[in-house]
């Protein structure tokens, strides 16, 4: 997440989707799914995984990945224009929203 948000703020004057933002978005999806699998496997009896929080975070992670992918594809298709400001802003904003949800929603495992 730090790569995505950091890449967004690093390029905020001339917004573009950097390769780090794209790779960070893919990495976020892979590690999120792996951690969800571990949480499901390690949950004790009487506890439950908060599927609502995981679902919201998955939707946001997919949105970040899609925005980053589309922004990078737009830059490759139009190298003379070279900017995908809208996709860059969308990627950064959705990533910030994902962080806020991860911090302020109740935990992933509930008793």
Backbone as a chain_set.jsonl record, in Angstrom:
{"seq": "XXXXXXXXXXXXXXXXXXXXXXXXXXXXXXXXXXXXXXXXXXXXXXXXXXXXXXXXXXXXXXXXXXXXXXXXXXXXXXXXXXXXXXXXXXXXXXXXXXXXXXXXXXXXXXX", "coords": {"N": [[0.833, -1.181, 0.0], [2.003, 1.175, 0.694], [3.689, 1.654, -1.451], [1.899, 2.241, -3.486], [0.447, 4.522, -2.566], [2.604, 6.195, -1.945], [3.824, 6.394, -4.479], [1.813, 7.741, -5.798], [1.714, 10.242, -4.436], [4.315, 11.076, -4.958], [4.259, 11.684, -7.635], [2.405, 13.716, -7.878], [2.364, 16.33, -8.887], [2.756, 16.088, -11.618], [0.726, 14.024, -12.588], [0.782, 10.526, -12.986], [0.585, 7.019, -13.634], [2.818, 5.172, -12.052], [5.267, 2.535, -12.588], [5.73, 1.266, -10.157], [3.378, 1.705, -8.731], [1.58, 0.119, -10.138], [2.727, -2.468, -9.805], [2.651, -2.591, -7.027], [-0.115, -2.635, -6.624], [-0.811, -5.109, -7.734], [0.666, -6.761, -6.023], [-0.594, -6.195, -3.626], [-3.087, -7.415, -4.001], [-2.357, -10.159, -4.196], [-1.019, -10.687, -1.725], [-3.064, -10.001, 0.035], [-5.033, -11.933, -0.506], [-3.592, -14.218, 0.246], [-3.155, -13.719, 2.995], [-5.791, -13.718, 3.869], [-6.491, -16.376, 3.452], [-4.749, -17.557, 5.323], [-5.817, -16.466, 7.687], [-8.346, -17.647, 7.701], [-7.582, -20.317, 7.988], [-6.337, -20.381, 10.465], [-8.143, -19.629, 12.404], [-9.688, -19.881, 15.559], [-11.958, -22.141, 17.265], [-15.196, -20.896, 17.829], [-14.609, -18.37, 17.082], [-14.808, -16.046, 14.352], [-14.164, -15.166, 10.967], [-14.217, -11.904, 9.714], [-16.067, -11.497, 7.175], [-17.294, -9.436, 5.797], [-15.588, -7.191, 6.051], [-13.326, -8.202, 4.764], [-14.378, -8.613, 2.21], [-15.0, -5.961, 1.419], [-12.428, -4.85, 1.422], [-11.282, -6.436, -0.58], [-12.763, -5.668, -2.851], [-11.965, -2.977, -3.021], [-9.193, -3.341, -3.387], [-9.204, -4.642, -5.85], [-10.285, -2.557, -7.397], [-8.235, -0.641, -7.199], [-6.171, -2.037, -8.513], [-7.298, -2.329, -11.077], [-7.64, 0.378, -11.879], [-4.95, 1.198, -11.862], [-3.886, -0.533, -13.8], [-5.39, 0.202, -16.098], [-4.612, 2.884, -16.32], [-1.85, 2.632, -16.804], [-1.941, 1.232, -19.214], [-3.182, 3.152, -20.818], [-1.2, 5.106, -20.883], [0.806, 3.725, -22.297], [-0.458, 3.409, -24.75], [-0.686, 6.006, -25.673], [1.985, 7.452, -25.929], [3.018, 9.995, -26.525], [1.296, 11.747, -25.272], [1.502, 10.871, -22.631], [0.446, 10.983, -20.011], [-1.764, 9.899, -17.49], [-3.697, 11.172, -15.799], [-6.265, 11.07, -14.591], [-6.627, 8.322, -13.994], [-4.467, 7.959, -12.32], [-5.12, 9.619, -10.153], [-7.496, 8.341, -9.343], [-6.499, 5.812, -8.611], [-4.799, 6.5, -6.441], [-6.626, 7.718, -4.645], [-8.539, 5.694, -4.102], [-6.826, 3.843, -2.924], [-6.104, 5.209, -0.578], [-8.615, 5.284, 0.662], [-8.934, 2.547, 1.093], [-6.948, 2.112, 3.01], [-7.98, 3.634, 5.133], [-10.337, 2.2, 5.698], [-9.228, -0.261, 6.423], [-7.982, 0.44, 8.78], [-9.965, 1.59, 10.458], [-12.303, -0.027, 10.525], [-13.776, -2.732, 12.412], [-11.755, -5.512, 13.625], [-10.332, -8.245, 11.616], [-10.725, -10.863, 12.506], [-13.196, -11.949, 14.637], [-14.569, -12.49, 17.879]], "CA": [[0.0, 0.0, 0.0], [2.902, 2.329, 0.748], [4.199, 1.898, -2.805], [0.824, 2.852, -4.272], [0.197, 5.88, -2.076], [3.851, 6.95, -2.116], [3.962, 6.69, -5.906], [0.818, 8.763, -6.148], [2.145, 11.545, -3.925], [5.566, 11.455, -5.604], [3.952, 12.192, -8.977], [1.169, 14.473, -7.804], [2.426, 17.54, -9.727], [2.566, 15.592, -12.987], [0.177, 12.709, -12.256], [0.878, 9.382, -13.881], [0.654, 5.741, -12.942], [4.192, 4.683, -12.135], [5.323, 1.069, -12.547], [5.628, 0.829, -8.764], [1.967, 1.696, -8.343], [0.979, -1.065, -10.758], [3.249, -3.664, -9.137], [2.117, -2.574, -5.668], [-1.517, -3.039, -6.683], [-0.834, -6.568, -7.921], [1.184, -7.361, -4.796], [-1.643, -6.029, -2.624], [-4.084, -8.464, -4.246], [-1.797, -11.483, -3.89], [-0.793, -10.832, -0.286], [-4.362, -9.965, 0.71], [-5.657, -13.255, -0.627], [-2.812, -15.156, 1.054], [-3.435, -13.465, 4.407], [-7.161, -14.163, 4.127], [-6.419, -17.829, 3.581], [-4.137, -17.865, 6.616], [-6.769, -16.125, 8.745], [-9.371, -18.696, 7.709], [-6.999, -21.571, 8.45], [-5.858, -20.298, 11.843], [-9.186, -19.147, 13.304], [-10.05, -20.847, 16.595], [-13.385, -22.431, 17.39], [-15.893, -19.827, 18.535], [-14.257, -17.113, 16.436], [-15.198, -16.014, 12.943], [-13.489, -14.177, 10.133], [-15.135, -10.838, 9.311], [-16.127, -11.57, 5.719], [-17.699, -8.129, 5.268], [-14.381, -6.366, 5.927], [-12.482, -8.799, 3.732], [-15.014, -8.338, 0.922], [-14.808, -4.548, 1.087], [-11.018, -4.65, 1.084], [-11.048, -7.082, -1.871], [-13.326, -4.808, -3.891], [-11.093, -1.813, -3.15], [-7.924, -3.782, -3.971], [-9.461, -4.859, -7.28], [-10.446, -1.245, -8.017], [-6.894, -0.05, -7.307], [-5.444, -2.755, -9.561], [-7.901, -2.007, -12.379], [-7.292, 1.765, -12.21], [-3.522, 1.251, -12.177], [-3.696, -1.219, -15.079], [-5.933, 1.034, -17.177], [-3.76, 4.065, -16.442], [-0.587, 2.245, -17.452], [-2.255, 0.902, -20.605], [-3.444, 4.411, -21.503], [0.1, 5.745, -21.119], [1.498, 3.0, -23.364], [-1.16, 3.636, -26.012], [-0.465, 7.394, -26.054], [3.247, 7.874, -25.303], [3.254, 11.428, -26.695], [0.548, 12.434, -24.227], [2.3, 10.461, -21.496], [-0.14, 11.115, -18.685], [-3.083, 9.324, -17.205], [-3.973, 11.863, -14.537], [-7.492, 10.574, -13.979], [-6.392, 6.995, -13.424], [-3.531, 8.139, -11.212], [-5.889, 10.136, -9.021], [-8.414, 7.289, -8.903], [-5.702, 4.802, -7.927], [-4.367, 7.034, -5.153], [-7.764, 7.977, -3.755], [-9.094, 4.407, -3.66], [-5.845, 3.254, -2.012], [-6.254, 5.898, 0.706], [-9.867, 4.798, 1.243], [-8.673, 1.192, 1.57], [-6.201, 2.225, 4.267], [-8.908, 4.114, 6.161], [-11.217, 1.086, 6.058], [-8.433, -1.267, 7.122], [-7.64, 0.924, 10.12], [-11.089, 1.96, 11.307], [-13.323, -1.067, 10.682], [-13.367, -3.728, 13.409], [-10.764, -6.484, 13.196], [-10.673, -9.276, 10.643], [-11.215, -12.015, 13.25], [-14.018, -11.521, 15.769], [-14.934, -13.585, 18.793]], "C": [[0.879, 1.246, 0.0], [3.461, 2.667, -0.637], [3.143, 2.635, -3.633], [0.614, 4.302, -3.856], [1.436, 6.751, -2.229], [4.091, 7.326, -3.565], [3.0, 7.754, -6.371], [1.287, 10.14, -5.69], [3.464, 12.011, -4.546], [5.327, 12.086, -6.967], [2.743, 13.107, -8.989], [1.191, 15.742, -8.661], [2.228, 17.2, -11.202], [2.022, 14.169, -12.871], [0.319, 11.685, -13.378], [0.91, 8.126, -13.025], [2.061, 5.201, -13.132], [4.188, 3.15, -12.111], [5.212, 0.529, -11.117], [4.197, 0.766, -8.283], [1.273, 0.453, -8.899], [1.432, -2.339, -10.05], [2.751, -3.737, -7.692], [0.663, -3.013, -5.618], [-1.638, -4.552, -6.859], [-0.376, -7.277, -6.645], [0.144, -7.286, -3.681], [-2.707, -7.108, -2.787], [-3.573, -9.833, -3.809], [-1.619, -11.668, -2.384], [-2.106, -10.791, 0.494], [-5.066, -11.303, 0.651], [-4.916, -14.291, 0.213], [-3.095, -14.97, 2.547], [-4.856, -13.86, 4.79], [-7.204, -15.672, 4.294], [-5.802, -18.248, 4.905], [-5.09, -17.566, 7.771], [-7.864, -17.181, 8.849], [-8.826, -19.994, 8.307], [-6.669, -21.547, 9.944], [-6.92, -19.843, 12.837], [-9.56, -20.261, 14.289], [-11.555, -21.074, 16.605], [-14.043, -21.339, 18.233], [-15.562, -18.449, 17.982], [-14.676, -17.194, 14.97], [-14.402, -14.936, 12.223], [-14.543, -13.178, 9.665], [-15.149, -10.766, 7.78], [-16.55, -10.247, 5.079], [-16.468, -7.241, 5.052], [-13.478, -6.907, 4.82], [-13.061, -8.532, 2.349], [-14.83, -6.899, 0.479], [-13.366, -4.286, 0.676], [-10.673, -5.296, -0.264], [-11.565, -6.228, -3.011], [-12.429, -3.58, -4.106], [-9.742, -2.186, -3.768], [-8.079, -4.047, -5.468], [-9.61, -3.526, -8.014], [-9.089, -0.564, -8.203], [-6.124, -0.708, -8.445], [-5.988, -2.408, -10.949], [-7.536, -0.584, -12.799], [-5.816, 1.884, -12.597], [-3.25, 0.606, -13.535], [-4.181, -0.358, -16.24], [-5.09, 2.286, -17.391], [-2.45, 3.754, -17.15], [-0.828, 1.914, -18.92], [-2.521, 2.166, -21.419], [-2.138, 5.148, -21.808], [0.869, 5.05, -22.239], [0.859, 3.249, -24.72], [-0.913, 5.043, -26.547], [0.837, 7.913, -25.453], [3.53, 9.37, -25.451], [2.485, 12.24, -25.66], [1.193, 12.136, -22.872], [1.673, 10.583, -20.122], [-1.507, 10.454, -18.614], [-3.51, 9.873, -15.853], [-5.214, 11.311, -13.845], [-7.306, 9.225, -13.312], [-5.422, 7.063, -12.244], [-4.264, 8.629, -9.966], [-6.834, 9.074, -8.466], [-7.672, 6.21, -8.119], [-5.307, 5.276, -6.542], [-5.513, 7.214, -4.177], [-8.36, 6.668, -3.236], [-8.131, 3.713, -2.709], [-5.933, 3.907, -0.632], [-7.538, 5.445, 1.406], [-9.685, 3.386, 1.798], [-7.905, 1.213, 2.891], [-7.127, 2.666, 5.391], [-9.828, 2.994, 6.622], [-10.454, 0.027, 6.835], [-8.143, -0.847, 8.561], [-8.874, 1.074, 11.002], [-12.228, 0.948, 11.406], [-12.846, -2.063, 11.729], [-12.477, -4.793, 12.788], [-11.276, -7.547, 12.248], [-11.234, -10.512, 11.322], [-11.962, -11.508, 14.468], [-14.404, -12.719, 16.617], [-16.438, -13.765, 18.84]], "O": [[0.538, 2.253, -0.621], [3.68, 3.837, -0.952], [3.469, 3.547, -4.393], [0.606, 5.201, -4.696], [1.331, 7.919, -2.603], [4.512, 8.445, -3.857], [3.327, 8.572, -7.232], [1.263, 11.096, -6.465], [3.705, 13.214, -4.648], [6.108, 12.931, -7.407], [2.108, 13.258, -10.033], [0.138, 16.187, -9.117], [1.597, 17.957, -11.939], [2.773, 13.208, -13.037], [0.018, 11.951, -14.542], [1.227, 8.176, -11.837], [2.448, 4.82, -14.236], [3.217, 2.539, -11.665], [4.659, -0.549, -10.901], [3.836, -0.123, -7.512], [0.476, -0.184, -8.21], [0.608, -3.196, -9.73], [2.462, -4.823, -7.191], [0.25, -3.689, -4.676], [-2.466, -5.197, -6.214], [-0.967, -8.278, -6.241], [0.02, -8.215, -2.883], [-3.18, -7.658, -1.793], [-4.28, -10.576, -3.129], [-2.023, -12.691, -1.831], [-2.244, -11.477, 1.507], [-5.633, -11.757, 1.646], [-5.546, -15.152, 0.828], [-3.257, -15.948, 3.277], [-5.096, -14.292, 5.918], [-7.883, -16.183, 5.185], [-6.275, -19.19, 5.541], [-5.16, -18.335, 8.73], [-8.262, -17.566, 9.949], [-9.528, -20.686, 9.045], [-6.718, -22.582, 10.608], [-6.613, -19.685, 14.018], [-9.726, -21.419, 13.907], [-12.321, -20.3, 16.03], [-13.486, -20.915, 19.245], [-16.178, -17.46, 18.38], [-14.872, -18.281, 14.425], [-14.021, -13.924, 12.812], [-15.639, -13.571, 9.265], [-14.343, -10.06, 7.174], [-16.193, -9.975, 3.933], [-16.323, -6.616, 4.002], [-12.93, -6.137, 4.031], [-12.314, -8.254, 1.411], [-14.54, -6.634, -0.688], [-13.111, -3.584, -0.302], [-9.856, -4.757, -1.01], [-10.889, -6.075, -4.029], [-12.167, -3.194, -5.245], [-9.205, -1.434, -4.581], [-7.195, -3.717, -6.259], [-9.116, -3.378, -9.132], [-8.828, 0.025, -9.253], [-5.495, -0.022, -9.251], [-5.216, -2.216, -11.889], [-7.162, -0.358, -13.95], [-5.475, 2.589, -13.547], [-2.474, 1.135, -14.33], [-3.483, -0.203, -17.242], [-4.879, 2.702, -18.531], [-1.996, 4.524, -17.996], [-0.021, 2.27, -19.779], [-2.129, 2.245, -22.583], [-1.994, 5.745, -22.875], [1.516, 5.715, -23.047], [1.556, 3.296, -25.733], [-0.93, 5.248, -27.761], [0.796, 8.745, -24.546], [4.203, 9.957, -24.604], [2.95, 13.29, -25.216], [1.404, 13.042, -22.066], [2.348, 10.299, -19.132], [-2.283, 10.466, -19.57], [-3.664, 9.128, -14.886], [-5.205, 11.107, -12.631], [-7.774, 9.008, -12.195], [-5.553, 6.305, -11.283], [-4.054, 8.116, -8.866], [-6.957, 8.927, -7.25], [-8.154, 5.746, -7.086], [-5.461, 4.539, -5.568], [-5.376, 6.89, -2.997], [-8.653, 6.554, -2.046], [-8.575, 3.054, -1.769], [-5.843, 3.213, 0.381], [-7.54, 5.245, 2.62], [-10.223, 3.063, 2.857], [-8.186, 0.418, 3.787], [-7.061, 2.121, 6.493], [-10.073, 2.853, 7.82], [-10.975, -0.527, 7.803], [-8.07, -1.69, 9.455], [-8.832, 0.72, 12.18], [-13.054, 1.065, 12.311], [-11.641, -2.227, 11.92], [-12.448, -4.954, 11.568], [-12.482, -7.734, 12.09], [-12.132, -11.154, 10.778], [-11.422, -10.724, 15.248], [-14.546, -13.832, 16.111], [-16.933, -14.637, 19.554]]}, "num_chains": 1, "name": "protein.A"}
